[in-house]
């Protein structure tokens, strides 16, 4: 997904560069001045019109590239958001597991201490062992 976004951004950059190059070419073309023959006027007009058309076409390509890049960017943002949510859920589940594991360890330690106490002091009542089922 990220690679698609990088490629789309590169396409926008290249399209923008093409617009700038074509605009610079259009700006460099000499403008007719003075009295011209019909052939000279037609040649100047054709050159200016063709170059202006190339600029318009490049602008259209840039707009298309920007739209595609924006679509991919929004998809990437959505995917990134979902990934962050899943990461937070995993972290929360791990933290809950750690808390439960700590409680299990405390219960086991309590059972050992109580059992050892009863063995040393000869008490006949033994506390039943409490076990927790593990979550799968």
Secondary structure, DSSP 8 states (H G I E B T S, - for coil): -HHHHHHHHHHHHHHHHHHHHHHHHHHHS----S---HHHHHHHHHHHHHHHHHHHHHHHHHHHHHHHHHHHHHHHHHHHHHHHHHHHHHHHHHHHHHHHHHHHHHHHHHHHHHHHHHHHHT--------------
